[in-house]
Amino acid sequence: MNKPALHCPICKKPAQEKFQPFCSKRCADIDLGRWFYEDYRIASPPQNEEEEKELLNSIKERLDPDPNVG
């Protein structure tokens, strides 16, 4: 039975068995870096009220990094 042709999720070249699901170590490292820099996330609901407040403050800081400007 033939395996389906897989494509690298980073560059779309054919995946190589050695680096699956990627085509090369470079693309695998790019993907890993995206996880490290939190470009990818697995969301979960806040566990308690304190965590929810921290999450909301973090979102506000990202949207308005310097509240003293403007």
Rosetta blueprint (number, residue, H / E / L):
1 M L
2 N L
3 K L
4 P L
5 A L
6 L L
7 H E
8 C L
9 P L
10 I L
11 C L
12 K L
13 K L
14 P E
15 A L
16 Q L
17 E H
18 K H
19 F H
20 Q L
21 P L
22 F L
23 C L
24 S L
25 K H
26 R H
27 C H
28 A H
29 D H
30 I H
31 D H
32 L H
33 G H
34 R H
35 W H
36 F H
37 Y L
38 E L
39 D L
40 Y L
41 R L
42 I L
43 A L
44 S L
45 P L
46 P L
47 Q L
48 N L
49 E H
50 E H
51 E H
52 E H
53 K H
54 E H
55 L H
56 L H
57 N H
58 S H
59 I H
60 K H
61 E H
62 R H
63 L H
64 D L
65 P L
66 D L
67 P L
68 N L
69 V L
70 G L
